[in-house]
Amino acid sequence: MHRNAERFRATLLELGESGAVQETAESAHTAADAAAALGVPVAAIVKSLVFEVDGAPVIVLASGPNRVDTELVGGALGGTVGKATAAVVKSATGYSIGGVPPFGYPAPLPTLIDEDLLALEILWAAAGMPNAVFPISPARLVELTGGTVARIH
């Protein structure tokens, strides 16, 4: 297992989770790729997207098929939203685009959670690498991120 996936697995264990990180044979750069590799609906894939609100990084956790409406994000977080650069993503989360997990960053980040994710029993999110994922319940995702559930699309 790649060191980034191992590092995130250690975070899961520290938080009392099972540490059940799975590596897929193929890269899961897109939600559709991840869903196909796991045999789950695209809606069960959590996309961890980094934006900047008034220059500060924030995380938006979106259901696989959903496109984020930045106006809704700005309204929920009270600021002007812009896409974060790859350098900002790496600095804020410790992970590169494509492998950003929903939590486990150097410092907690404000987090919005797509309300559509709460409709499923089990979600799958990136675990440090584009081909590493882990399962989590919606309730535990909300708890571990400290995120706010919102309409984001």
HELIX and SHEET records of a PDB file:
HELIX    1   1 ARG A    3  GLU A   14  1                                  12    
HELIX    2   2 ALA A   31  LEU A   38  1                                   8    
HELIX    3   3 VAL A   42  ALA A   44  5                                   3    
HELIX    4   4 THR A   70  LEU A   77  1                                   8    
HELIX    5   5 ALA A   86  THR A   93  1                                   8    
HELIX    6   6 GLU A  115  ALA A  119  5                                   5    
HELIX    7   7 PRO A  138  THR A  145  1                                   8    
SHEET    1   A 7 GLN A  22  GLU A  23  0                                        
SHEET    2   A 7 ALA A 132  ILE A 136 -1                                        
SHEET    3   A 7 LEU A 123  ALA A 126 -1                                        
SHEET    4   A 7 ILE A  45  VAL A  53  1                                        
SHEET    5   A 7 ALA A  56  SER A  63 -1                                        
SHEET    6   A 7 THR A 111  ASP A 114  1                                        
SHEET    7   A 7 THR A 148  ALA A 150  1                                        
SHEET    1   B 5 GLN A  22  GLU A  23  0                                        
SHEET    2   B 5 ALA A 132  ILE A 136 -1                                        
SHEET    3   B 5 LEU A 123  ALA A 126 -1                                        
SHEET    4   B 5 ILE A  45  VAL A  53  1                                        
SHEET    5   B 5 VAL A  81  LYS A  83 -1                                        
END                                                                             
